[in-house]
Amino acid sequence: MMLTLERGFSATRVDEVCAAAGVTKGSFYHHFESKDALAHALIDHYFDGIVAALAGGTWASIEQPSARALAFVDHVIDGVRGGLLRQGCLLCSFALDLSETHPELRVEVDRRFDRLTEFLYPTLDEALAAETRPDVSAAGLARQFVAVLQGGIVLAKAHNDQSRLTEAVSCYRQMLAVLLSDQLQDK
């Protein structure tokens, strides 16, 4: 996975993957029908790891919905500061590099982004349930979180500065806190 994040999927050769994994090309093709089959497996493996990292922590046990939503974002900020996504995001990389040339992989990446949105949606929906502003959408806020996270990763890579990602997620947290402030003050 690291080779793909460092060089991009298209630029990474099967020979390099085999050398990095310490396996023969025959072993590679015994497990994967093609390089594209490896990409599908990488997407699954990467996504499962990201979801496990996001689901961890104590944020989910917080009873008050708004506090739980903000604690989730704090959890992500702590993870980013601790090195989560330091090498970039495989989903983002695949979306940028392969969406035109590998439409089946684009669909898989799109599904994972949707699943990340669905992962966060219930937390945001509960937090917004007491709000009287019908213009605030939990689904929109969840999609915005994914967009902020991916954009922050791109900026961090472009500037070679991980603090750009931390800053992006922190700004999202500030925006969310403002949206939830009336609810938090009432509790």
BANU-83281 format. One line per 2 residues: number of its first residue (from 0); their letters; for each residue z, y, x of N, C-alpha, C. Coordinates in Angstrom, 2 decimals. Each point is the difference from the previous one (the first is absolute). Layout:
% BANU-83281
NUM> a> Z/Y/X/Z/Y/X/Z/Y/X | ...
***
This chain:
% BANU-83281
0> mm> 0.00/-1.18/0.82/0.00/1.18/-0.82/0.00/1.25/0.88 | 0.71/-0.05/1.10/0.09/1.18/0.87/-1.38/0.38/0.55
2> lt> -0.81/-0.99/0.36/-1.34/0.32/0.49/-0.80/0.76/-1.04 | 0.13/-0.44/-1.23/-0.74/0.64/-1.09/0.47/1.43/-0.21
4> le> 1.30/0.22/0.10/0.52/1.36/-0.16/-0.39/0.89/1.18 | -0.05/-0.58/1.19/-0.33/0.78/1.19/-1.49/0.33/0.08
6> rg> -0.84/-0.97/-0.32/-1.44/0.15/0.23/-0.83/0.11/-1.27 | 0.56/-0.38/-1.11/-0.77/-0.10/-1.23/-0.53/-1.40/-0.15
8> fs> -0.19/-0.41/-1.22/-0.42/-1.38/-0.26/-1.39/-0.28/0.55 | -0.93/0.91/-0.22/-1.38/-0.23/0.44/-0.11/-0.12/1.51
10> at> 0.81/0.75/0.72/-0.07/0.00/1.47/0.78/-1.15/0.63 | 0.80/-0.70/-0.79/0.78/-1.11/0.53/-0.80/-1.29/-0.10
12> rv> -0.23/-0.64/1.14/-0.79/-1.24/0.02/0.91/-1.22/-0.17 | -0.55/-1.05/-0.54/0.73/-1.25/-0.19/0.53/-0.51/1.34
14> de> -0.77/0.15/1.06/0.46/-0.43/1.34/1.29/0.73/0.39 | 0.10/1.28/-0.32/1.20/0.78/0.31/1.19/-0.47/-0.84
16> vc> -0.25/-0.29/-1.26/1.06/-0.52/-0.87/0.51/-1.32/0.55 | -0.90/-0.87/0.39/0.39/-1.31/0.55/0.81/0.16/1.29
18> aa> -0.45/0.88/0.87/0.72/0.24/1.27/1.40/0.54/-0.28 | 0.10/0.96/-0.90/1.31/0.59/-0.31/0.93/-1.02/-0.65
20> ag> -0.54/-0.90/-0.80/0.81/-1.00/-0.68/0.22/-1.25/0.86 | -0.72/-0.10/1.10/0.14/-1.17/0.86/-0.57/-1.27/-0.62
22> vt> -1.10/0.13/-0.75/-0.63/-1.15/-0.64/-1.48/-0.04/0.38 | -0.58/-1.14/-0.20/-1.43/-0.14/0.28/-0.80/0.49/-1.20
24> kg> -1.26/0.25/0.25/-0.88/0.40/-1.09/-0.12/-1.10/-1.04 | 0.03/-1.25/0.46/-0.03/-1.13/-0.93/1.21/0.00/-0.92
26> sf> 1.17/0.30/0.55/1.21/0.09/-0.82/-0.11/1.13/-1.01 | -0.55/1.12/0.45/-0.18/1.13/-0.91/-0.84/-0.42/-1.20
28> yh> -1.15/-0.60/0.29/-0.90/-0.36/-1.10/0.48/-1.21/-0.80 | 0.97/-0.72/0.55/0.64/-1.06/-0.80/0.86/0.64/-1.10
30> hf> 0.63/1.12/0.30/0.89/0.67/-0.95/-0.72/1.06/-0.84 | -1.01/0.61/0.56/-0.72/1.07/-0.71/-1.49/-0.31/0.00
32> es> -0.58/0.06/-1.15/-1.43/-0.27/-0.15/-0.85/1.04/0.72 | 0.53/1.22/0.07/-0.75/1.11/0.60/0.98/1.10/0.40
34> kd> -0.53/1.01/0.65/0.81/1.17/0.34/0.46/0.70/-1.28 | -0.86/0.01/-1.02/0.38/0.60/-1.28/1.17/-0.75/-0.64
36> al> 0.03/-1.32/0.15/1.13/-0.78/-0.54/1.29/0.40/0.72 | -0.09/0.29/1.29/1.16/0.52/0.73/0.44/1.33/-0.59
38> ah> -0.95/0.86/-0.33/0.34/1.30/-0.57/0.77/-0.16/-1.31 | -0.42/-0.93/-0.85/0.71/-0.24/-1.26/1.43/-0.47/0.27
40> al> 0.16/-0.89/0.98/1.33/-0.49/0.36/0.86/1.12/0.58 | -0.60/0.86/0.81/0.73/1.14/0.56/0.49/0.94/-1.10
42> id> -0.85/0.25/-0.98/0.38/0.87/-1.11/1.22/-0.57/-0.71 | -0.04/-1.30/-0.30/1.15/-0.64/-0.68/1.26/0.09/0.84
44> hy> -0.11/-0.36/1.26/1.17/-0.02/0.89/0.57/1.41/0.18 | -0.87/0.95/0.24/0.44/1.37/0.20/0.67/0.54/-1.27
46> fd> -0.63/-0.19/-1.13/0.53/0.52/-1.25/1.37/-0.60/-0.31 | 0.15/-1.30/0.19/1.30/-0.64/-0.25/1.09/0.60/0.89
48> gi> -0.33/0.29/1.24/0.97/0.61/0.91/0.38/1.41/-0.40 | -0.97/0.78/-0.45/0.29/1.37/-0.43/0.87/-0.01/-1.25
50> va> -0.34/-0.84/-0.96/0.80/-0.07/-1.23/1.43/-0.45/0.32 | 0.15/-0.96/0.89/1.34/-0.44/0.39/0.78/1.14/0.64
52> al> -0.65/0.79/0.84/0.68/1.13/0.63/0.38/1.06/-1.03 | -0.87/0.26/-0.96/0.30/1.00/-1.02/1.07/-0.48/-0.98
54> ag> -0.01/-1.27/-0.30/0.96/-0.54/-0.98/1.39/-0.16/0.59 | 0.10/-0.05/1.32/1.30/-0.17/0.64/0.89/1.21/-0.18
56> gt> 1.21/-0.12/0.45/0.93/1.12/-0.07/0.80/0.00/-1.28 | 0.83/1.00/-0.12/0.94/0.06/-1.13/-0.49/0.86/-1.15
58> wa> -1.14/0.65/0.15/-0.48/0.94/-1.02/-0.13/-0.65/-1.37 | -0.44/-1.26/-0.05/-0.25/-0.66/-1.29/1.28/-0.25/-0.79
60> si> 1.14/0.00/0.66/1.27/-0.27/-0.69/0.66/1.27/-0.56 | -0.59/1.14/0.25/0.56/1.26/-0.52/-0.29/0.07/-1.49
62> eq> 1.05/0.21/-0.79/-0.15/-0.04/-1.44/-0.71/1.22/-0.58 | 0.32/1.20/0.44/-0.58/1.21/-0.57/-1.48/0.06/0.40
64> ps> -0.92/0.01/-0.98/-1.43/-0.10/0.30/-0.55/1.07/0.94 | 0.38/1.26/-0.18/-0.51/1.05/0.88/0.51/-0.18/1.43
66> ar> 1.26/-0.32/0.12/0.58/-0.24/1.33/-0.67/-1.21/0.65 | -0.32/-1.02/-0.79/-0.67/-1.19/0.52/-1.40/0.37/0.51
68> al> -0.73/0.81/-0.75/-1.35/0.40/0.42/0.05/0.78/1.31 | 0.93/0.93/0.10/0.13/0.78/1.23/0.49/-0.87/1.16
70> af> 0.87/-0.95/-0.29/0.48/-0.91/1.04/-1.14/-0.88/0.52 | -0.93/-0.37/-0.89/-1.17/-0.76/0.45/-0.78/0.81/1.03
72> vd> -0.27/1.25/-0.31/-0.77/0.83/0.92/0.79/0.20/1.30 | 1.31/0.17/-0.09/0.84/0.09/1.20/-0.11/-1.28/0.84
74> hv> -0.04/-1.13/-0.68/-0.16/-1.29/0.67/-1.33/-0.05/0.77 | -1.05/0.50/-0.61/-1.30/0.03/0.67/0.05/0.94/1.20
76> id> 0.62/1.16/-0.17/0.12/0.95/1.12/0.76/-0.65/1.16 | 1.10/-0.67/-0.31/0.76/-0.70/1.05/-0.86/-1.06/0.68
78> gv> -0.79/-0.73/-0.79/-0.88/-1.03/0.56/-1.05/0.59/0.92 | -0.58/1.10/-0.42/-1.03/0.67/0.81/0.62/0.50/1.30
80> rg> 1.18/0.60/-0.10/0.68/0.47/1.23/0.34/-1.18/0.91 | 0.24/-1.16/-0.59/0.32/-1.19/0.77/-1.21/-0.75/0.53
82> gl> -1.19/0.51/-0.27/-1.20/-0.62/0.56/-0.92/-0.67/-1.01 | 0.41/-0.08/-1.25/-0.88/-0.58/-1.02/-1.29/0.82/-0.06
84> lr> -1.10/-0.66/0.06/-1.34/0.61/-0.06/-0.36/0.80/1.25 | 0.73/-0.19/1.07/-0.28/0.72/1.25/-1.41/-0.31/0.51
86> qg> -0.45/-1.21/-0.18/-1.33/-0.39/0.46/-1.10/0.36/-0.99 | 0.39/0.54/-1.15/-0.96/0.33/-1.04/0.16/-0.95/-1.17
88> cl> -1.00/-0.02/-0.84/0.02/-0.84/-1.20/-1.29/-0.79/-0.05 | 0.13/-1.29/-0.06/-1.16/-0.87/-0.05/-0.83/0.27/-1.26
90> lc> 0.66/0.24/-1.12/-0.72/0.26/-1.24/-0.84/1.27/0.12 | 0.60/1.03/0.55/-0.71/1.27/0.20/-1.17/-0.20/0.97
92> sf> 0.24/-0.69/1.07/-1.04/-0.26/0.99/-1.17/-0.75/-0.63 | 0.31/-1.04/-0.76/-1.06/-0.77/-0.66/-0.73/0.85/-1.03
94> al> 0.74/0.82/-0.74/-0.63/0.84/-1.02/-1.00/0.95/0.65 | 0.38/0.58/1.13/-0.87/0.95/0.67/-1.17/-0.68/0.71
96> dl> 0.27/-1.11/0.66/-1.00/-0.65/0.84/-0.95/-0.93/-0.76 | 0.49/-0.63/-1.06/-0.76/-1.11/-0.58/-0.45/0.19/-1.44
98> se> 0.38/1.10/-0.62/-0.28/0.14/-1.43/-1.49/-0.04/-0.33 | -0.84/0.51/0.87/-1.44/0.00/-0.25/-0.67/-1.32/0.41
100> th> 0.49/-0.59/1.06/-0.66/-1.19/0.55/0.56/-1.32/-0.51 | 1.23/0.01/-0.51/0.65/-1.22/-0.47/0.62/0.27/-1.38
102> pe> -0.81/0.06/-1.03/0.53/0.37/-1.32/1.09/-0.94/-0.52 | -0.05/-1.26/0.38/1.04/-0.93/-0.45/1.35/0.32/0.64
104> lr> -0.01/0.48/1.23/1.24/0.41/0.65/0.50/1.32/-0.59 | -0.92/0.89/-0.35/0.38/1.25/-0.65/0.74/-0.28/-1.30
106> ve> -0.48/-0.98/-0.75/0.66/-0.38/-1.26/1.41/-0.52/0.29 | 0.15/-0.80/1.03/1.32/-0.54/0.35/0.96/1.12/0.42
108> vd> -0.50/0.94/0.78/0.82/1.13/0.43/0.38/0.85/-1.22 | -0.95/0.24/-0.88/0.25/0.77/-1.22/1.09/-0.67/-0.83
110> rr> -0.05/-1.30/-0.11/1.04/-0.74/-0.75/1.37/0.17/0.63 | 0.06/0.01/1.32/1.30/0.17/0.66/0.53/1.41/-0.21
112> fd> -0.86/1.00/0.05/0.45/1.37/-0.28/0.51/0.09/-1.45 | -0.70/-0.65/-0.91/0.47/-0.04/-1.40/1.36/-0.69/-0.10
114> rl> 0.18/-1.07/0.75/1.27/-0.71/-0.05/1.13/0.83/0.60 | -0.29/0.80/1.03/1.02/0.91/0.53/0.39/1.02/-1.07
116> te> -0.98/0.50/-0.71/0.27/0.93/-1.10/0.85/-0.68/-1.07 | -0.36/-1.21/-0.36/0.76/-0.75/-1.01/1.42/-0.32/0.47
118> fl> 0.18/-0.16/1.30/1.32/-0.27/0.56/0.93/1.19/-0.24 | -0.51/1.21/0.19/0.82/1.20/-0.12/0.09/0.51/-1.43
120> yp> -1.00/-0.29/-0.82/-0.08/0.54/-1.36/1.28/-0.18/-0.81 | 0.60/-1.19/-0.10/1.19/-0.14/-0.85/1.15/0.91/0.41
122> tl> 0.18/0.17/1.28/1.07/0.87/0.50/-0.25/1.44/-0.42 | -1.22/0.46/0.16/-0.32/1.37/-0.38/0.00/0.17/-1.52
124> de> -0.47/-1.00/-0.71/-0.04/0.07/-1.46/1.41/0.13/-0.56 | 0.93/-0.78/0.51/1.40/0.11/-0.45/0.57/1.37/0.34
126> al> -0.32/0.50/1.19/0.54/1.29/0.41/-0.55/1.14/-0.86 | -1.21/-0.13/-0.46/-0.62/1.04/-0.82/0.26/-0.16/-1.49
128> aa> 0.59/-1.13/-0.40/0.17/-0.30/-1.42/0.78/1.09/-0.74 | 0.95/0.61/0.64/0.81/1.02/-0.66/-0.65/1.39/0.06
130> et> -1.07/0.12/0.74/-0.68/1.30/0.11/-0.69/0.35/-1.30 | -0.08/1.25/-0.30/-0.68/0.47/-1.21/-1.36/0.60/0.32
132> rp> -0.44/-0.13/1.22/-1.31/0.54/0.41/-1.05/-1.11/-0.10 | -0.82/0.02/-1.02/-0.99/-1.05/-0.18/-1.12/0.02/1.04
134> dv> -0.09/1.08/0.78/-1.07/0.10/1.01/0.33/-0.78/1.28 | 1.20/-0.53/0.11/0.39/-0.75/1.19/-0.23/-1.48/-0.26
136> sa> -0.83/-0.58/0.82/-0.40/-1.40/-0.17/0.61/-0.86/1.11 | 0.73/-1.03/-0.38/0.56/-0.92/1.00/-1.12/-0.71/0.76
138> ag> -1.05/-0.37/-0.71/-1.14/-0.66/0.67/-0.64/0.96/1.00 | -0.16/1.26/-0.41/-0.57/1.00/0.91/0.88/0.23/1.22
140> la> 1.31/0.06/-0.21/0.92/0.18/1.12/-0.02/-1.20/0.94 | -0.14/-1.19/-0.56/-0.07/-1.20/0.83/-1.30/0.00/0.82
142> rq> -1.11/0.36/-0.63/-1.27/0.10/0.74/0.08/1.09/1.07 | 0.66/1.10/-0.34/0.15/1.09/0.96/0.82/-0.46/1.20
144> fv> 1.03/-0.82/-0.23/0.79/-0.52/1.11/-0.89/-0.79/0.95 | -0.83/-0.88/-0.55/-0.91/-0.80/0.84/-0.95/0.93/0.75
146> av> -0.51/1.02/-0.67/-0.92/0.94/0.65/0.70/0.77/1.12 | 1.23/0.43/-0.25/0.77/0.73/1.02/0.28/-0.92/1.20
148> lq> 0.37/-1.22/-0.29/0.29/-0.95/1.07/-1.24/-0.24/0.85 | -1.14/-0.27/-0.64/-1.23/-0.27/0.74/-0.48/1.24/0.75
150> gg> 0.07/1.16/-0.66/-0.40/1.23/0.67/0.89/0.32/1.18 | 1.29/-0.25/-0.16/0.93/0.21/1.11/-0.29/-0.91/1.18
152> iv> -0.40/-1.22/-0.29/-0.36/-0.95/1.07/-1.23/0.51/0.74 | -0.99/0.47/-0.73/-1.22/0.52/0.63/0.33/1.21/0.87
154> la> 0.82/0.92/-0.52/0.37/1.17/0.80/0.82/-0.39/1.23 | 0.90/-0.96/-0.15/0.80/-0.45/1.14/-0.91/-0.59/1.09
156> ka> -0.99/-0.77/-0.42/-0.94/-0.59/0.97/-0.86/1.11/0.64 | -0.51/0.91/-0.82/-0.88/1.05/0.51/0.71/0.91/0.99
158> hn> 1.27/0.27/-0.25/0.77/0.89/0.88/0.82/-0.77/1.04 | -0.04/-1.34/-0.07/0.82/-0.84/0.87/1.45/0.45/-0.08
160> dq> 0.46/0.19/-1.24/1.33/0.55/-0.24/0.57/-0.62/-1.28 | 0.89/-0.95/0.16/0.58/-0.71/-1.14/0.77/0.93/-0.93
162> sr> 0.44/1.14/0.51/0.75/0.92/-0.85/-0.86/0.55/-1.13 | -1.33/-0.04/0.14/-0.89/0.45/-1.08/0.17/-0.89/-1.23
164> lt> 0.19/-1.28/0.21/0.23/-0.91/-1.12/1.36/0.26/-0.63 | 1.01/0.16/0.83/1.34/0.32/-0.51/-0.04/1.29/-0.81
166> ea> -0.69/1.00/0.51/-0.11/1.28/-0.69/-0.68/-0.16/-1.36 | -1.06/-0.78/-0.06/-0.73/-0.19/-1.25/0.88/-0.66/-1.06
168> vs> 0.70/-1.06/0.38/0.86/-0.70/-0.96/1.20/0.88/-0.38 | 0.51/0.76/0.95/1.11/0.92/-0.30/-0.42/1.07/-1.00
170> cy> -1.21/0.49/0.14/-0.51/0.99/-0.98/-0.13/-0.61/-1.38 | -0.45/-1.25/-0.07/-0.07/-0.69/-1.29/1.40/-0.10/-0.61
172> rq> 0.97/-0.31/0.85/1.37/-0.13/-0.49/0.49/1.34/-0.57 | -0.30/1.08/0.70/0.40/1.33/-0.49/-0.64/0.30/-1.35
174> ml> -1.27/-0.33/-0.15/-0.70/0.22/-1.26/0.64/-0.85/-1.11 | 0.29/-1.24/0.30/0.62/-0.88/-0.98/1.38/0.50/-0.38
176> av> 0.76/0.46/0.97/1.34/0.53/-0.29/-0.07/1.20/-0.94 | -0.99/0.86/0.19/-0.16/1.14/-0.90/-0.34/-0.48/-1.41
178> ll> -0.89/-0.96/-0.11/-0.37/-0.52/-1.32/1.19/-0.64/-0.71 | 0.89/-0.59/0.76/1.15/-0.71/-0.59/1.26/0.84/-0.03
180> sd> -0.06/1.23/0.51/1.22/0.79/0.16/0.75/0.25/-1.30 | -0.69/0.26/-1.10/0.68/0.22/-1.27/0.78/-1.25/-0.41
182> ql> -0.63/-1.14/0.18/0.65/-1.26/-0.36/1.21/-0.26/0.91 | -0.14/0.29/1.28/1.11/-0.24/0.93/1.17/0.93/-0.28
184> qd> -0.27/1.23/-0.37/1.07/0.94/-0.27/0.78/-0.39/-1.24 | -0.63/-0.64/-0.95/0.66/-0.41/-1.24/0.90/-1.21/0.20
186> k> -0.19/-0.76/1.03/0.75/-1.26/0.17/1.24/0.19/0.82
***
